[in-house]
Amino acid sequence: MLHGTHSDVVNRLKRAEGHIRTIVEMIEAKRECLDVAQQLQAVEKAIQNAKKIYVHDHIDNCLEDTTGVTTRQARTSLAEFKEIVKYL
C-alpha cells in the first residue's frame, strides 16, 4: 500500500544512494578520512530519518486502521510506541 509519506522516503533514499556513490569515489580517490567519515555519518542519519518516517507512517496508516476506532488509552499507547521505535 502506498501512503503519503512514501514518496518522501523514496526521495530521501535516492539522495542517500547518490551520497553513497560519492563516498565510494572519495575513498577510491584517497580523500581525507575525516571527510569520508563525515559523509558516512550524513548518509547514516538520512537512512535513519527515512526509516523513522516509514515506520511512523505504518503505525499511522496500518496499525491505527486495523484497530478502527480507538480509546484514549489505545491512542496514548500508539503514541508511546511511535516514540520508542526511534531507539531501534
Sequence and secondary structure as in RCSB ss.txt:
>XXXX:A:sequence
MLHGTHSDVVNRLKRAEGHIRTIVEMIEAKRECLDVAQQLQAVEKAIQNAKKIYVHDHIDNCLEDTTGVTTRQAR
TSLAEFKEIVKYL
>XXXX:A:secstr
   TTHHHHHHHHHHHHHHHHHHHHHHHTT  HHHHHHHHHHHHHHHHHHHHHHHHHHIIIIIHHHH S  HHHH
HHHHHHHHHGGG 
